[in-house]
C-alpha cells in the first residue's frame, strides 16, 4: 500500500482523508500491524486507482519519504 501511496504522491494524512480513516490506521496497515477487511481493501485500491489484487502481491519493504509533492485534487 505504501508503495502505491507514494507513487500517487499522497502523504499519510492526505491518503487517510481520502479513504476516510485516521493517519494512525494508515500507518498500522502500512507496517502490517493490523488486519484489513475486503471492503477496506477495495476502498484503498479504488483510491489508489489499482486493482485490489495488487495490494495482495508480495512486496519488498518500502522506505523513504515523498521527494516530489504534487497537488492532489478530490
N, C-alpha and C positions, 0 to 999 in steps of 0.2 A: 504494500500500500504506500509506504513512504516513497519508494522509487517513483511511482506514478504521480504522487502528490507533488514531489519536487519537479518532475518533468513538466507539470502543468503550472509551476511557479507559485503554488499556494503555500502560505505559511500554515502551521498547525492551527492557528487561530482562524484564518480565513476558511480553511477546509472544515473545521469544526462547525463554523457558522453555516457553511454550505450544506452540510448533512444534518444540521440541527442537533448536534451533540456538543459535549464540552471538550475543551482542549485536553483535559485530563483523560477523557475517554479515548481520544485520538492517540494520545501518547501511549496509553496502555495497550491499545491494539497494535500500534507500530512496533512495540517492544515485546510483543507476544506474551503479555501479562494478563490477557483477558480473551475469553472466547467471543464468538460472533454468531449472530443468528443469520439464517439465509436471507431474511428480509433486509437486514442491515448490510450484508454483503452486496446485495443487489443495489441498494441505495448508494453505497460507496462507488461501485462500478459505474453506475449511471452518472454520478457527479464527476468521475474521472474520465468519462467517455470511453470506457474499455469494456470488454466482455467480462462478466463475473468470473469466468474460468481463469482469466489472467491472474486474479488475486489468489488463486489456489495453487498456482505453479510454484515449485521450489525456487528459492532465490537466495542470492548472497546477501549478507548484511549490508545495508546501505548506511553510509555515514556522511557527514558533511552538512553544509547549510546551503541555502539558496544563494547563489552568487549574483544572478541577474534577475531582478524583480521585473514583473510585468503587471500592468493594471488588469485586474480581473473584474469583469462586469457580470452582474447576475441577471 
